[in-house]
Amino acid sequence: MKLAMIGFGQAGGKIVDRFLEYDENTGSDIVRATVAVNSAKADLMGLDRIPQENRVLIGQARVKGHGVGADNELGAEIAEEDIDEIQNAIDKIPTHEVDAFLIIAGMGGGTGSGGAPVLAKHLKRIYTIPVYGMGVLPGTDEGGIYTLNAARSFQTFVREVDNLLVFDNDSWRSAGESVEGGYDQINEEIVRRFGVLFGAGEVGDGQEVAESVVDSSEIINTLSGGGVSTVGYASEEVEMNAGTSGGGLLSRFTGNGGTSGSDLDAANTTNRITSLVRKAALGRLTLPCEIEGTERALLVLAGPSEYLNRKGIERGRKWLEEETGSMEVRGGDYPRGVPEVSAAVLLSGVTNVPRIKRLQQVAIEAQENIDDIQQESEENLETLVEDDEDELEPLF
């Protein structure tokens, strides 16, 4: 799938940068074009791979390139005001070569959480290709204002995009880990999972064609209908053995070092693939949720073609149908010349998401507190004014 990626805010820009690095290292050719949008000049300057001419600084008249300070209402306002500047950068994108837009933003800050939904609405009004969002939820330890921003942004973002892919920092930050180190690891996880998912079906020169192709239309159909999506991932390493005929791969994945008969190897591989699919779906999802009730799902098995057993993929797909209760479960393989076999499971239209329910509850409480604080402040101001008026002595 070929994507035009737009990183909105600091987190969004860094993740798009990491996707470009992934493309360079793997040759997956997912990213067709990139744009970075920010209200902080320093954040744009800190990017490594997004072309300089595709970095858009917004809100200069109001914040002078210093950012919006976690004020997502201000972030939305300056996105509205400077939407033409953003559009000028998007005009350079060859949209006839792109399957979809993907707007990536952290949902706890000000610029991305406020501006990304504004841009999504704008793009959907102009273009016919899908506009997806990728929202990164802040950790609960990052502070109340970030939680409030995320709750507000989530409600707006999910409404404005064709589908919102969510990554929850709370589920991925390790205890005692530095903020910078934690986010680097999180960004790597995001790119690894979505890289396998979006890379399926993209075949370069000299690469093998999948037996059961997962092309962009399969991904688009899975994401159709809107709502929230999460991605599961599991992988198992395989070892190269140059002594094997044809340079084949021997691994734990086939069992017995390949010494047993082909029928046993096929059965072994089928069982291993099924196990990998279960780990992906029931393990750590980008957004933890109950998978039962998922509206649509997509399974992608990636790795050396000799171990992408069609029977195993079909069995894994059937298992997903049973677990989710969905009749729309697609699946296929993605041959890659890497020493591992991985399973990526896209669950679209999930509804039983405890984290979102907690987020909204915390936001409601935070909003109530903010209203109380504002009311108290106004009352104190009125009291001060009245006291000052009482203490004023008449001039005559």
C-alpha positions in Angstrom: 0.0 0.0 0.0 1.4 3.4 -1.0 0.8 6.1 1.5 1.2 9.9 1.7 2.2 10.4 5.3 1.7 13.6 7.2 3.3 14.0 10.6 1.4 16.6 12.6 3.2 17.8 15.7 6.4 16.6 17.3 5.4 12.9 17.7 3.9 12.7 14.3 7.0 14.1 12.6 9.3 11.7 14.4 7.2 8.7 13.5 7.1 9.7 9.8 10.8 10.1 9.9 11.1 6.5 11.3 8.8 5.2 8.6 11.2 6.7 6.0 14.1 4.9 7.7 12.2 1.6 7.7 11.6 2.0 4.0 15.3 2.6 3.3 16.3 -0.4 5.4 13.7 -2.9 4.1 12.9 -1.6 0.6 9.2 -1.9 1.3 8.3 1.2 -0.6 5.3 2.1 1.6 5.9 5.8 1.8 5.2 7.6 -1.4 5.4 11.2 0.0 5.8 12.9 3.3 4.9 16.2 4.9 5.7 17.5 8.4 3.5 20.2 10.1 4.4 21.9 13.3 4.0 25.1 15.2 7.5 24.7 16.8 10.4 25.5 14.6 12.9 23.5 16.7 10.8 20.3 16.2 10.8 20.7 12.4 14.6 21.3 12.4 15.1 18.1 14.5 13.8 15.8 11.8 16.3 13.8 9.8 14.6 12.4 6.6 11.5 14.4 5.7 12.6 16.8 2.9 13.2 20.4 4.1 10.8 21.8 1.5 8.0 19.5 2.9 8.3 20.9 6.5 5.5 23.4 7.2 5.7 25.8 10.1 2.2 27.1 11.1 1.0 29.7 13.5 4.0 32.0 13.1 1.9 35.1 13.5 0.6 33.9 16.9 3.2 31.7 18.5 6.4 32.9 16.7 7.6 29.3 16.0 7.7 28.4 19.7 4.8 25.9 19.7 1.3 26.1 21.3 2.3 24.8 24.8 -0.1 21.9 25.0 -3.1 24.1 24.1 -4.9 22.0 21.6 -7.7 24.6 21.0 -5.0 27.0 19.9 -3.5 24.1 17.8 -6.8 23.7 16.0 -7.2 27.4 15.5 -3.8 27.9 13.8 -4.3 24.8 11.7 -7.6 26.4 10.4 -5.9 29.7 9.8 -2.9 28.3 8.0 -4.6 25.4 6.1 -3.6 27.0 2.8 0.1 26.7 3.7 -0.3 23.0 4.6 -2.2 22.5 1.3 0.6 24.1 -0.7 2.9 21.3 0.6 0.3 18.6 -0.1 -0.2 19.9 -3.6 3.3 18.5 -4.4 2.1 14.9 -3.6 1.3 12.8 -6.7 -2.0 11.7 -5.4 -2.7 9.5 -8.5 0.2 7.3 -7.2 -1.1 7.2 -3.6 -3.7 4.7 -2.1 -4.4 6.8 1.0 -3.4 9.6 3.2 -2.2 8.8 6.7 -2.1 11.6 9.3 0.0 10.7 12.3 -0.2 12.7 15.5 0.4 12.4 19.2 -3.0 13.1 20.9 -1.7 14.5 24.2 0.1 17.6 23.0 -1.3 20.8 21.4 -0.3 21.1 17.8 -1.0 17.5 16.7 -4.0 16.8 18.8 -5.7 20.0 17.8 -4.5 20.3 14.2 -4.7 16.7 12.9 -8.5 16.5 12.9 -8.7 19.9 11.2 -6.5 18.6 8.4 -8.4 15.3 8.1 -11.6 17.2 7.6 -10.0 19.4 5.0 -8.5 16.5 3.0 -11.7 14.5 3.0 -13.5 17.5 1.5 -11.0 17.7 -1.4 -9.8 14.2 -2.2 -11.5 10.9 -3.0 -8.8 8.6 -1.6 -9.2 7.4 2.0 -7.9 9.6 4.8 -6.7 7.6 7.8 -5.4 8.8 11.1 -2.8 7.3 13.5 -3.2 8.6 17.0 -0.7 8.0 19.8 -2.3 8.2 23.2 -0.3 9.7 26.0 0.6 7.7 29.1 -1.5 8.4 32.2 1.7 9.6 34.0 2.1 12.4 31.6 -0.4 14.7 33.3 -4.0 15.7 33.3 -3.8 18.3 30.5 -2.4 15.6 28.1 -5.2 13.2 29.0 -7.8 16.0 28.5 -6.2 16.8 25.2 -6.3 13.2 24.1 -9.9 12.7 25.0 -11.0 15.8 23.1 -8.8 15.0 20.1 -9.9 11.4 20.0 -13.6 12.2 19.7 -12.9 14.7 16.9 -10.2 12.7 15.1 -12.2 9.5 14.9 -15.1 11.4 13.4 -13.1 13.1 10.7 -11.0 10.2 9.4 -12.1 7.1 7.5 -10.5 5.0 10.3 -8.4 5.8 13.3 -5.4 3.5 14.1 -4.5 3.9 17.7 -1.3 3.2 19.6 -1.5 3.5 23.4 1.7 4.6 25.1 0.4 3.3 28.5 0.8 -0.3 27.3 4.3 0.1 26.0 6.3 2.3 28.4 8.6 0.2 30.6 9.0 1.1 34.3 12.1 3.2 35.0 12.7 3.9 31.3 13.7 7.4 30.3 11.2 9.4 28.4 13.4 9.7 25.3 14.4 6.0 25.3 10.8 5.0 25.9 9.5 7.0 22.9 12.2 5.7 20.7 11.2 2.1 21.5 7.5 2.9 21.0 8.2 4.5 17.6 10.1 1.4 16.6 7.2 -0.8 17.6 4.7 1.4 15.7 6.8 1.2 12.5 7.5 -2.5 12.8 3.8 -3.4 13.1 2.4 -1.0 10.6 5.3 -1.6 8.2 4.4 -5.3 7.8 0.8 -4.4 7.5 1.1 -1.7 4.9 4.0 -3.3 3.1 2.0 -6.4 2.1 1.3 -6.5 -1.7 4.1 -4.0 -2.5 6.5 -6.0 -4.8 9.7 -4.5 -6.0 12.0 -5.7 -8.8 13.3 -9.2 -8.2 11.0 -9.8 -5.2 8.7 -12.8 -4.9 5.0 -12.4 -5.5 2.7 -13.6 -2.7 0.7 -16.8 -3.2 -2.3 -15.1 -1.7 -1.8 -11.4 -2.3 -2.9 -8.8 0.3 -3.1 -5.7 -1.8 -4.2 -2.1 -1.0 -7.9 -2.9 -1.7 -7.9 -5.6 1.0 -6.5 -3.1 3.6 -8.9 -0.4 2.4 -11.9 -2.8 2.7 -10.8 -3.8 6.2 -10.6 -0.2 7.3 -13.8 0.8 5.6 -16.8 1.7 7.8 -14.8 4.0 10.1 -14.2 3.5 13.8 -11.1 2.5 15.7 -8.5 -0.1 14.8 -5.7 -1.8 16.7 -2.8 -4.0 15.4 -1.4 -7.2 17.0 2.1 -8.6 16.0 4.2 -11.6 16.7 7.3 -13.0 15.2 9.7 -15.9 15.3 13.3 -15.9 14.2 14.6 -18.3 11.6 18.3 -19.1 10.9 20.0 -19.1 7.6 21.8 -22.3 6.6 24.0 -21.8 3.5 24.6 -25.5 3.2 21.0 -26.2 2.3 20.2 -26.8 -1.3 19.0 -23.6 -3.0 20.1 -21.6 0.0 16.9 -22.6 1.9 16.1 -21.7 5.5 16.3 -24.2 8.4 14.6 -23.0 11.5 12.7 -23.8 14.6 9.8 -22.9 12.5 9.9 -26.1 10.5 11.1 -28.3 13.4 13.8 -31.1 13.4 16.2 -29.0 11.3 14.4 -30.0 8.1 15.3 -33.7 8.5 11.8 -35.0 8.6 9.5 -35.6 5.7 7.9 -32.8 3.8 4.4 -33.8 5.1 5.6 -33.5 8.7 7.3 -30.1 7.9 4.1 -28.8 6.3 2.1 -29.9 9.4 4.7 -28.4 11.7 4.6 -25.1 9.8 0.8 -25.0 9.8 0.7 -25.4 13.5 3.5 -22.8 14.0 1.7 -20.2 11.9 -1.6 -20.8 13.8 0.3 -20.4 17.0 1.8 -17.1 15.7 -1.6 -15.8 14.7 -2.9 -16.5 18.2 0.0 -14.7 19.8 -0.5 -11.7 17.6 -4.2 -11.4 18.3 -4.2 -12.2 22.0 -0.9 -10.6 22.9 0.0 -6.9 23.2 -2.1 -4.9 20.8 -1.3 -1.3 19.9 -4.6 -0.5 21.7 -5.6 -3.2 24.2 -9.2 -4.4 23.8 -11.5 -7.4 23.7 -11.2 -8.8 20.2 -14.7 -10.3 20.4 -17.1 -8.1 18.5 -14.5 -6.8 16.1 -16.2 -5.8 12.9 -13.5 -6.6 10.3 -10.0 -8.1 10.5 -7.0 -8.7 8.3 -4.2 -11.2 8.7 -0.8 -10.8 7.1 1.9 -13.5 7.4 5.4 -12.2 6.3 8.7 -14.0 5.9 10.6 -16.4 3.7 8.1 -17.8 1.1 9.0 -21.4 1.9 7.5 -21.1 5.3 4.4 -19.1 4.5 2.2 -22.2 4.5 -1.2 -21.5 2.8 -3.0 -24.0 5.0 -1.6 -22.4 8.1 -2.7 -18.9 6.9 -6.2 -20.3 6.2 -6.4 -22.0 9.6 -5.3 -18.8 11.3 -7.9 -16.8 9.4 -10.6 -19.2 10.4 -9.5 -19.0 14.0 -9.7 -15.2 13.8 -13.3 -15.5 12.5 -14.3 -17.7 15.5 -12.6 -15.4 18.1 -13.8 -12.1 16.7 -17.3 -13.3 15.5 -16.6 -11.4 12.3 -17.5 -12.7 8.9 -15.1 -10.2 7.3 -11.7 -11.6 8.0 -9.2 -11.4 5.1 -5.7 -12.9 5.0 -2.7 -13.5 2.9 1.1 -13.7 2.8 3.9 -11.2 2.3 7.2 -12.9 1.1 10.2 -11.1 2.6 13.9 -12.0 2.5 14.4 -11.6 6.3 15.3 -14.2 8.9 12.0 -14.2 10.7 8.4 -15.1 10.1 5.9 -12.6 11.5 2.1 -12.2 11.8 0.4 -8.9 11.8 -3.3 -8.8 12.7 -5.4 -5.7 12.0 -8.6 -5.5 14.0 -10.9 -2.8 12.7 -14.1 -1.5 14.3 -13.2 -2.6 17.8 -15.6 -1.3 20.5 -14.8 -2.9 23.8 -11.8 -0.7 24.7 -11.3 -0.1 28.5 -8.5 2.5 27.9 -10.8 4.7 25.8 -13.6 4.5 28.4 -11.1 5.4 31.2 -9.7 8.2 29.1 -13.1 9.7 28.5 -14.0 9.4 32.2 -10.7 11.1 33.3 -11.3 13.8 30.7 -14.8 14.5 32.1 -13.5 14.8 35.6 -10.6 17.0 34.4 -13.1 19.2 32.5 -15.3 19.5 35.6 -12.2 20.5 37.7 -11.2 23.1 35.1 -14.6 24.6 35.1 -14.6 24.7 39.0 -11.1 26.3 38.9 -12.2 28.9 36.4 -15.4 29.7 38.3 -13.4 30.0 41.6 -10.9 32.3 39.8 -13.7 34.5 38.4 -15.3 34.7 41.9 -12.0 35.6 43.5 -11.5 38.3 40.9 -15.0 39.7 41.5 -14.3 39.7 45.3 -11.0 41.6 44.8 -12.7 44.1 42.6 -15.5 44.7 45.1 -13.0 44.9 48.0 -11.0 47.5 46.1 -14.1 49.5 45.4 -15.1 49.4 49.0 -11.7 50.6 50.2 -11.6 53.5 47.7 -12.2 56.8 49.5 -14.2 59.5 47.8 -12.1 62.2 46.2 -14.4 65.0 47.4 
